[in-house]
């Protein structure tokens, strides 16, 4: 079973940047699509961004487009989510999830999850 772990969250000011990491172990990494979701306080989990197995294709939510960038390093079995120009509405627990199929934007289609990392954007 693939295991996931997120890191890189923290407390930042509006306009700052953070880089989240999703590290994996336990199974060949390059057979999995990796997707980031987030769960704002009191809200449901929502799609943020996804990257294909070879890292060649990535897709973003409307809120992430233009500010967030995914990078996949298959040699290090890690996916990075670079988040720039952070806003208070980006405050959430960020999760990475893996799927050994084509990507999905629906969190219910994923069974492999990390524990999440908290991102707080506040003045």
Secondary structure, DSSP 8 states (H G I E B T S, - for coil): --EEEEE--EEE-TT--EEEEEEEESS-GGG-EEEEEEE-TTS-EEEEEEE-TTSS-EEE-TTTTTTEEEEEETTTTEEEEEE-S--GGG-EEEEEEEESSS--S-GGG--EE---EEEEE--
